[in-house]
Every structure is written in structure tokens, then in C-alpha cells.
Amino acid sequence: MTDGTKARPVPGSGVEAESLSRLGPQEQRAALRRLASTTRVARFAEGTFVLRWDDVRALLRDRRFAGVGLSVFDALGINEGPLRRWYGNLMFTNEGDRHARLRALVQQAFVPRSIEVMRPATQALAHELLAPVRESGEGDLVDFAFHLPIRAMAVLLGVPARDVPEFTRWSHALARVFGFMTPDQVNAATDALQTLLPYAESLLALRRREPRDDLITRLGQAEQGGDRLTDAEAADLMVNLIVGGHDTSTGQIACTLLTLFEHPELLTPLRDDPARIPAAVEEALRYVPTLGAIPRVALATFEIDGFRIEPGALVWLVTDTANHDPTGYADPGRFDPQRFDRDDAPRLMTFGAGPHVCLGAAFARMVAQEATAAVLALPPPLRLAEPAEQIPWTSVLATYPERLPVRCAPRAAVPA
């Protein structure tokens, strides 16, 4: 048995090592997948990692866990200031009645129908952003993946097009807030927040006077039993949606595209039958999720696979390894673009489950589907300009390829 603070070896139970942080993003993923083939649980300096399908699925809904709250800020010594105040007021950093209230109100505004209405605009943005690649016959698709989600989110929110470049810079600076930050990153995130929050408040005030069919207006109008979001709450949540949906969507688009390029035999069938793209994107969310684990904090003492978990301990529910567990998916190491077309496909765990299931799942799916369709529409032959195994990976909030250089037939070479 081990306690909640210091790792000790347990014969025949779990695996313990020093730290994952010394490994690169893909090395971490590979190490956890290897461990999952032989053990249910591993403990590192970063916490306890739960690896198997059955355990992850059960613990996602287990009331002995809560979201991470302000634990990262506590670890960084950020005990006061605007960044902590904002972060502490978000949905996922709260529990119980406060979380339920915020989620109930935001859900009224951020409904799947409103995301689906955005699909034609997102499709047009994707083709606009890929115009330089079509013209020249080459480009970096990570740059495309970086700009498409934030442009689509700006349209969804109702942010004026002239403000999008600055809006993008603020979002990128704030993305680090969901992980461990350096002092410089804390300062940059604080500066971005102190500019973005007044901007959000001004847009909200404008929409109260001049309502439109956009997310800002719906957040201001959301009501349940006479209760509404305050202006400060609405602004906090707008910034959360902006930042939380940017890097993660960028990452999943990049992961999906790289996976397809690693399976070139799929490019033509998917291009010829775009109706198959949503299932292929869903499989990419299983096969190579940009967010591979969901952090939780224990509320009670319990044991799993011989490891003792104490209240306050950080536990990582590793959805990536669970998604590659044969208990959940047949032949999990194979990328099967039709897997989620079948009625018996288990529900994807990448977006979590229970009270903290990802509110932005519909947006993430939609933007990844439209990004994939637009890239596949580039004139053939379409291919990576660099071997996939030589492409480095990066990690901000999400983990994804650092670049995706591609080549296709330039416009001048395409027959009229």
C-alpha cells in the first residue's frame, strides 16, 4: 500500500516511477499506453494515473472526486489577484450548487443547435484560411488549425471581425492558465485577462441594448427560475469559452489531420464521400485525443489497485489509455474511420462524463469536421511534406504536432 504523498513500490500492484515531466508529449503518451497494457494504475511525481477503461469510466462519475479547482494556483503560490479571482469563478473550478447553477444557465446559451447553425460560416472560414495553400500548393496546416477555431468562436460570440487579431493574441496568452505557468506566463496571462474581461463586458452591455442572434446575447438572456448570470459572471464565462475552446480545438484538428495523413489510403474515400467525415473525426478523438487525461482531486480516502488515495490527492483519469483498452474497443490500435458508424460503438470518453462533461464538445466536433472537410478538398495529390515521425509535438493546454507542412497541386496546375 502507498500513502497519498510518497510513492513506495507495491509488489504485484501498479507501477511507480519518478516523473513524467522529463518526457516529451509523445513519449508521455507512449509510456502510459505501455503501462496500461500491464497495470491499472501508475504513480508518478505528478499524481496517480488511472489507465484502464472500466476504472476511468467508473471514476469519471464517482462522487469521491471533484474538479481540480484552484489546486494548480495554490501550487504556484498565486493566492490573490485578478487571475485567481477569474479562474475561481469558472464552472469547472466549482462544485455542487454553484457549479450546477452556472452550468444550467450557460447550457441555455451554448446549445448544440446554436453550434450547428454555425456550420456554414465555419465552412466558409476554413476555405478562406486555406486559400493561400490552394494558390501556392503548400503550407502549414497547424497555422490553419490555430486560426480556424478562434475565428469560428468569434463569429459564434458576435465579436466584430476587426477585433479578431487582438482577440486571438489575448486567447493565446491566457491558454497557459490551465496548466503550470512560469512567472512570465503568469504576467502575460494577467495582462491578457485584464484587457479581455473589460472587452467582454463592453460587448455584453452592447448586446443588452442591441440584441443579436449570438452567444453573447444568449448568455445575457439566459434565465432559470428568475435567476440570471450577473454581468461579471457572463464576462468570466465568455472568456472561459474563448480560451478553453481555442487551444484544445487547434490541437484536435492537428491530431486528426496528422492521423489521416498517416493513413493516406483514407484521403480519397473521405474526400469523395464527406458524409463519412464525422465518424472519422470521432475515431480520431478516440485514437489520438489532444487532451489525453482528465484531472480530478480526491474528496475521500479509498484504494485502487493497491494504491491508497488520500483526500486532496491529484488523480489523472487517462482517457487516452482507456480509449486504447480492448475492454472498451475491439482492435483499439487500429484507426477505423467507420467505428462510430456502428450502433454498438461504446460512448467516447474523451470529453469526460458526469457533472463536468465538456460543455464545448459540440463545438469541438463541428470545427474539427469542417476543418477536415476543407483540407481534404485541397487539390490532389495531397500529402505531408515531411515524414510524420520527424514532426515534433508541442503542449500548451492541449498536445499536438508542432507543424504539419503539406503539399498539394497549386491552383495554376489544376485543370480548369
HELIX and SHEET records of a PDB file:
HELIX    1   1 PRO A   25  ALA A   36  1                                  12    
HELIX    2   2 TRP A   53  LEU A   59  1                                   7    
HELIX    3   3 SER A   71  LEU A   76  1                                   6    
HELIX    4   4 PRO A   82  GLY A   88  1                                   7    
HELIX    5   5 MET A   91  THR A   93  5                                   3    
HELIX    6   6 GLY A   96  ALA A  109  1                                  14    
HELIX    7   7 PRO A  112  VAL A  117  1                                   6    
HELIX    8   8 ARG A  119  LEU A  129  1                                  11    
HELIX    9   9 ALA A  131  SER A  136  1                                   6    
HELIX   10  10 LEU A  141  LEU A  157  1                                  17    
HELIX   11  11 ALA A  161  ASP A  163  5                                   3    
HELIX   12  12 VAL A  164  LEU A  174  1                                  11    
HELIX   13  13 ALA A  175  PHE A  178  5                                   4    
HELIX   14  14 PRO A  183  ARG A  209  1                                  27    
HELIX   15  15 LEU A  215  GLN A  221  1                                   7    
HELIX   16  16 ASP A  231  PHE A  261  1                                  31    
HELIX   17  17 PRO A  264  LEU A  266  5                                   3    
HELIX   18  18 LEU A  267  ASP A  272  1                                   6    
HELIX   19  19 PRO A  274  ARG A  276  5                                   3    
HELIX   20  20 ILE A  277  TYR A  287  1                                  11    
HELIX   21  21 THR A  319  ALA A  322  1                                   4    
HELIX   22  22 ARG A  339  ASP A  341  5                                   3    
HELIX   23  23 GLY A  354  HIS A  356  5                                   3    
HELIX   24  24 ALA A  361  LEU A  376  1                                  16    
HELIX   25  25 ALA A  388  GLN A  390  5                                   3    
HELIX   26  26 ARG A  411  ALA A  413  5                                   3    
SHEET    1   A 6 VAL A  15  GLU A  16  0                                        
SHEET    2   A 6 VAL A  41  PHE A  44  1                                        
SHEET    3   A 6 GLY A  47  VAL A  50 -1                                        
SHEET    4   A 6 LEU A 314  LEU A 317  1                                        
SHEET    5   A 6 ILE A 294  ALA A 298 -1                                        
SHEET    6   A 6 PHE A  65  ALA A  66 -1                                        
SHEET    1   B 3 GLU A 138  ASP A 140  0                                        
SHEET    2   B 3 PRO A 405  ARG A 407 -1                                        
SHEET    3   B 3 ARG A 383  LEU A 384 -1                                        
SHEET    1   C 2 GLU A 223  GLN A 224  0                                        
SHEET    2   C 2 ASP A 227  ARG A 228 -1                                        
SHEET    1   D 2 PHE A 302  ILE A 304  0                                        
SHEET    2   D 2 PHE A 307  ILE A 309 -1                                        
SHEET    1   E 2 TRP A 393  SER A 395  0                                        
SHEET    2   E 2 THR A 399  PRO A 401 -1                                        
END                                                                             
